[in-house]
């Protein structure tokens, strides 16, 4: 079941997105500029509480985008799992964020707004962006010596819906409500500090802004309601949510204890034997007997790309059930094949340290000799660090 | 000079652009990534030895002989610049100047801006992104790491705010 959006997915050619990205960047630049973020004075005022524009704009944009995502995925137009989410590295992100915050206060720009500042003629913006370039080179030089820290507390793609086991739309609605409360607080707090400091006060949620925000909140509520009512229908009917395992995990389970596994192929029709995972059976052949199967086993299902809706029969199996993350494509690129550009989409940065395991699994399943390992390892090393899809800095 | 947008309306506009980005290309914004790429390219030109070999953290930008500049990050940065330029001109806010508070000098402001930029460059690399990519784009998708990052950014800035207050107030 393929959703209409996103149009350009991570498996497509990278150059396909250049034109849309240029347009998005342009609109992003306009949005930052009309928000006042081309001016470091406006940005700095956030941190003296008299004009909390940065906070208001940031959190309003977050709740607006989150509401849009909840709504469009709720009506089936957007596949939220296909969106790029940066990997979570708890301590490095905390430390990196704190350091970035220090720099933000010193320069009164963030990297994106320094570009807008520069475009608005602000020399401090130009200098800040040059600083960002220098800083990233400095860290690049130091990186090999702090690699252990840099890769520590890796959690892969970790979202609150995944962490808490709650629907995206519900959590998005909670964030919207929380943000609205904080906005009311910010609107009041500004007055207090503006008087105390003798500085101008920020604009409030009034008039058109109030109506628009009410609209966002309403849509967010609507998105939650439709998702939850669909969800209720799914409990009795179709939707199944089960844990995902990575190709590496599946490979290791297959090596260590193949008899504890039932691997079921969800793809329609017959896949050629070469295009299959060892010992896989067709799901259609076993689906009627799932309730009777030995529950001490682990049932792993896979589709072609890991994006298909899971069949409701899965709930009848009493043992542990898992789905293969990224589906057969991930298995093929990560364990079996010569890596393609799409490869990086399947390898979390948290798995970077597992290159040798992948190489060993590759050798095991392809029957390649050990000397072939060097060859299979090479593409992994080229592909793993860049994480080209990463939004920012890696 | 036109008045700035109401922050909530600007935020909704920004959020819609972010949503458009998700819909079209499957990911959000990026800004500091372009700086990393430019830094790597500058290093390759000036000190190529650092950009090759096994231990180099810059080698991946040039892996397989690829053009490091051929990445969406650069296109987005060009777009941001163009958007900022057009909007600032149209709204009469484009002015060549050094923006600073009343009690400081241009030189002081520029030095602090440079130091701040360098610090941000380091922070953005450790944090795998900046306010655009990590905080906004990951935050709206409710990524745990992005929220940790975002709160840490505010914590870092507020921690320092008191000490540099003479620059702004």
Interface residues (C-beta under 8 A of the other chain):
Chain A: X5 X6 X7 X8 X9 X10 X14 X15 X17 X18 X20 X21 X22 X23 X24 X25 X26 X27 X28 X29 X30 X31 X32 X33 X34 X35 X36 X38 X39 X40 X41 X42 X44 X45 X46 X47 X48 X53 X55 X56 X57 X58 X59 X60 X61 X62 X63 X64 X65 X66 X67 X68 X69 X72 X78 X80 X82 X83 X84 X85 X86 X87 X88 X89 X90 X92 X93 X94 X95 X96 X97 X98 X99 X100 X101 X102 X103 X104 X105 X106 X107 X108 X109 X110 X111 X112 X113 X114 X115 X116 X117 X118 X119 X120 X121 X122 X123 X124 X125 X127 X128 X129 X130 X131 X132 X133 X134 X135 X136 X137 X138 X139 X140 X141 X143 X144 X150 X155 X157 X158 X159 X160 X161 X163 X168 X171 X172 X175 X183 X197 X199 X202 X203 X205 X207 X208 X209 X210 X212 X213 X216 X382 X385 X386 X388 X389 X390 X391 X392 X393 X394
Chain B: X4 X5 X6 X7 X8 X9 X10 X11 X12 X13 X14 X15 X16 X17 X18 X19 X20 X21 X22 X23 X24 X25 X26 X27 X28 X29 X30 X31 X32 X33 X35 X36 X38 X39 X40 X42 X43 X50 X55 X56 X57 X58 X60 X61 X63 X64 X70 X71 X72 X73 X75 X76 X77 X78 X79 X80 X81 X82 X83 X84 X85 X86 X87 X88 X91 X93 X94 X95 X96 X97 X98 X99 X100 X101 X109 X110 X112 X113 X114 X115 X116 X117 X118 X119 X120 X121 X122 X123 X124 X125 X126 X127 X128 X129 X130 X131 X132 X133 X134 X135 X136 X137 X138 X139 X140 X141 X142 X143 X144 X145 X146 X147 X148 X149 X150 X151 X152 X153 X154 X155 X156 X157 X158 X159 X160 X161 X164 X165 X167 X168 X169
